[in-house]
Amino acid sequence: MRVGFLGWLPVLAALALTAQIGIAGLRPALREAERLEREEAYLQARRARLQEETAALLAALQAQQDPVYLERERRMLLDPDPVLESTR
């Protein structure tokens, strides 16, 4: 059996595709993967920071809606050191 150019065409196509991926496709894809990993770490840290800030703001909002807290805050502003006066 004689194998001509048409018999080797699938092999050559596979080699060309492998060369294309290795030369032009794989390196940029690996660089992009590294960039995305760095970006993911940055975004996770930013998300954690924003969640902490949100929790603090929600706690402050809840405190501002509590009448007992508001009264204590008002008294503290009027008389900032009531403990020292009671010991005199």
Secondary structure, DSSP 8 states (H G I E B T S, - for coil): ----HHHHHHHHHHHHHHHHIIIIIHHHHHHHHHHHHHHHHHHHHHHHHHHHHHHHHHHHHHHHT-HHHHHHHHHHHHSS-HHHHHT-
